[in-house]
Amino acid sequence: MSFELFWNAWPKSERKGAKRACLAKWVKMNLDPEIDQILAHVEWMKTTDSWKKNNGEFIPAPLVYINQARWDGAEVPEMTINLSVSFKDPVLQKMDDDAKKAVPMPKEVAEKLKELRSMKTRSFDLYN
């Protein structure tokens, strides 16, 4: 049932409650066909200042939202997200820089490591 999608999408707040009453109203109003519009509206509302203000102080109770059909006729703008992340952890940056400066492992050392790893695997297999 699409009600669970709605309920899970609703942000946590002091007013999120009365799940059974919400479900009963959802069924009575036959809101399953409107789930896409409702979810789009809820997701958009979660980005608005009014719902973010004071740690969600102005988020209505979901039962109020359903009773008032607040999604009905609401214009939801197309949501596009543009992310530009330029921060890189300084430790990871240093590791990348150091790796670029590193000298390749000598061939004989690589071969010895391969041999040792192979021996470890074989000895493990003997005990199992």
TORRO-522317 format. One record per residue (C-alpha): residue number from 0; z, y, x. Coordinates in nm, 4 decimals, always signed. Last residue first. Layout:
BEGIN
R  seq        c3        c2        c1
R  NUM         Z         Y         X
...
# end
This chain:
BEGIN
R  seq        c3        c2        c1
R  127   +0.6581   -2.6782   +4.1022
R  126   +0.7945   -2.6970   +4.4548
R  125   +0.4627   -2.7683   +4.6224
R  124   +0.2904   -2.4902   +4.4243
R  123   +0.5230   -2.2313   +4.5747
R  122   +0.4358   -2.3544   +4.9227
R  121   +0.0658   -2.3191   +4.8402
R  120   +0.1078   -1.9667   +4.7036
R  119   +0.3070   -1.8570   +5.0062
R  118   +0.0478   -2.0098   +5.2379
R  117   -0.2326   -1.8172   +5.0648
R  116   -0.0389   -1.4955   +5.0956
R  115   +0.0127   -1.5618   +5.4651
R  114   -0.3583   -1.6296   +5.5206
R  113   -0.4621   -1.3135   +5.3338
R  112   -0.2135   -1.1124   +5.5351
R  111   -0.3524   -1.2603   +5.8591
R  110   -0.7091   -1.1723   +5.7518
R  109   -0.6110   -0.8132   +5.6712
R  108   -0.4357   -0.7826   +6.0085
R  107   -0.7444   -0.9168   +6.1914
R  106   -0.9727   -0.6698   +6.0086
R  105   -0.7666   -0.3664   +6.1033
R  104   -0.6364   -0.1745   +5.8016
R  103   -0.8307   +0.1465   +5.7408
R  102   -0.6746   +0.4641   +5.8811
R  101   -0.5015   +0.6759   +5.6208
R  100   -0.6021   +1.0383   +5.5616
R   99   -0.7273   +0.9839   +5.2057
R   98   -0.4210   +0.7701   +5.1311
R   97   -0.1948   +1.0529   +5.2476
R   96   -0.3557   +1.2972   +5.0035
R   95   -0.3237   +1.0518   +4.7145
R   94   +0.0403   +0.9801   +4.8004
R   93   +0.1100   +1.3536   +4.8296
R   92   -0.0432   +1.4161   +4.4855
R   91   +0.1634   +1.1329   +4.3376
R   90   +0.4810   +1.2881   +4.4796
R   89   +0.3799   +1.6350   +4.3605
R   88   +0.3293   +1.5103   +4.0026
R   87   -0.0053   +1.6391   +3.8885
R   86   -0.0455   +1.9341   +3.6586
R   85   -0.3972   +2.0379   +3.5636
R   84   -0.4037   +1.9089   +3.2122
R   83   -0.6485   +2.0748   +2.9824
R   82   -0.6314   +1.9386   +2.6351
R   81   -0.8491   +2.0544   +2.3536
R   80   -0.7521   +1.9168   +2.0178
R   79   -0.9690   +1.9691   +1.7190
R   78   -0.8370   +1.9767   +1.3679
R   77   -1.0755   +2.0703   +1.0930
R   76   -0.8852   +2.3081   +0.8714
R   75   -0.6989   +2.1696   +0.5730
R   74   -0.7553   +2.3679   +0.2587
R   73   -0.4937   +2.2831   +0.0028
R   72   -0.6347   +2.2136   -0.3424
R   71   -0.3944   +1.9262   -0.4019
R   70   -0.1972   +1.8659   -0.0818
R   69   +0.1158   +2.0205   -0.2339
R   68   +0.1226   +1.7718   -0.5208
R   67   +0.4437   +1.9409   -0.6422
R   66   +0.6187   +1.6135   -0.7187
R   65   +0.4824   +1.4543   -0.3998
R   64   +0.5969   +1.7370   -0.1702
R   63   +0.9306   +1.7586   -0.3505
R   62   +0.9771   +1.3835   -0.3037
R   61   +0.8858   +1.4180   +0.0650
R   60   +1.1692   +1.6677   +0.1103
R   59   +1.0331   +1.9935   +0.2377
R   58   +0.9992   +2.0777   +0.6072
R   57   +1.1585   +2.4194   +0.6516
R   56   +1.4314   +2.3274   +0.9002
R   55   +1.1845   +2.1348   +1.1144
R   54   +1.3484   +2.2149   +1.4486
R   53   +1.4020   +2.5811   +1.3689
R   52   +1.0355   +2.6444   +1.2864
R   51   +0.7987   +2.3511   +1.3353
R   50   +0.7171   +2.3079   +0.9664
R   49   +0.6579   +2.6803   +0.9078
R   48   +0.4792   +2.7192   +1.2402
R   47   +0.2111   +2.4726   +1.1384
R   46   +0.1235   +2.1583   +1.3343
R   45   +0.3136   +1.9189   +1.1051
R   44   +0.1280   +2.0776   +0.8121
R   43   -0.2006   +1.9499   +0.9549
R   42   -0.0760   +1.5931   +0.9760
R   41   +0.0642   +1.6190   +0.6217
R   40   -0.2638   +1.7590   +0.4885
R   39   -0.4760   +1.4923   +0.6554
R   38   -0.2379   +1.2243   +0.5290
R   37   -0.2597   +1.3551   +0.1719
R   36   -0.6396   +1.3823   +0.1767
R   35   -0.6780   +1.0304   +0.3144
R   34   -0.4178   +0.8886   +0.0741
R   33   -0.5776   +1.0282   -0.2424
R   32   -0.6927   +0.6923   -0.3844
R   31   -0.3413   +0.5520   -0.3332
R   30   -0.1806   +0.8364   -0.5298
R   29   -0.1485   +0.6620   -0.8662
R   28   +0.0917   +0.9295   -1.0027
R   27   +0.3341   +0.6634   -1.1282
R   26   +0.2949   +0.4616   -0.8073
R   25   +0.3677   +0.7609   -0.5834
R   24   +0.6542   +0.8687   -0.8123
R   23   +0.8137   +0.5251   -0.7802
R   22   +0.7560   +0.5275   -0.4041
R   21   +0.9156   +0.8688   -0.3689
R   20   +1.2160   +0.7599   -0.5760
R   19   +1.2493   +0.4501   -0.3587
R   18   +1.2228   +0.6565   -0.0385
R   17   +1.4865   +0.9051   -0.1463
R   16   +1.5083   +1.0481   +0.2049
R   15   +1.3471   +1.2807   +0.4528
R   14   +1.5396   +1.6035   +0.3940
R   13   +1.7317   +1.6081   +0.7196
R   12   +1.4071   +1.5713   +0.9092
R   11   +1.1822   +1.3055   +1.0554
R   10   +0.8188   +1.3890   +1.0020
R    9   +0.6213   +1.2172   +0.7238
R    8   +0.3478   +1.0004   +0.8720
R    7   +0.5520   +0.6823   +0.8287
R    6   +0.6117   +0.7600   +0.4604
R    5   +0.2479   +0.8402   +0.3966
R    4   +0.1260   +0.5235   +0.5643
R    3   +0.3914   +0.3283   +0.3735
R    2   +0.2611   +0.4791   +0.0478
R    1   -0.0855   +0.3445   +0.1269
R    0   +0.0000   +0.0000   +0.0000
# end
